[in-house]
Amino acid sequence: MKVKIFDFEDEQDLQNAMNSFLEDLEKEVVDIKYAVSSFPMGEEQIYCFSAMIIYM
């Protein structure tokens, strides 16, 4: 079993990276875990979109 971790500040970047990885993956996907976190930085709100693909 292996894992691939993705971490981006933009959800579209995460989606594109995951889709590219999955298109080329010749293994069975066991599970996909997804998380979103945010925190203030000055007057901005910073977001972190991450995912972990577990595959065999």
Secondary structure by P-SEA (a helix, b strand, c coil): cbbbbbbcccaaaaaaaaaaaaaaccccccccccbbbbbbcccbbbbbbbbbbbcc
